[in-house]
Amino acid sequence: MRIAGEHIKPAPDMSDQQRRVIRRVANLPQQRRMILLLDAAQMLDVPPARAA
């Protein structure tokens, strides 16, 4: 999939853990889609969640 640079924006405010994985957002209003652009390396390096 190719997305024009004009549609890619920084990710919105979110938690630090989410920000590590979700780097940018592509907003495609004509297709009524928002695509989260993930950092795959960070997804593999996320520490396990602590039990509450």
HUFENDA-V723297 format. One record per helix or strand. SS is the DSSP state (2 for helix, 1 for strand). FROM is the first residue (numbers start at 1). LEN is the number of residues. If there is no record, write none. Layout:
SS/FROM/LEN, SS/FROM/LEN
This chain:
2/5/3, 1/8/3, 2/16/6, 1/22/7, 2/29/3, 1/33/6, 2/40/5
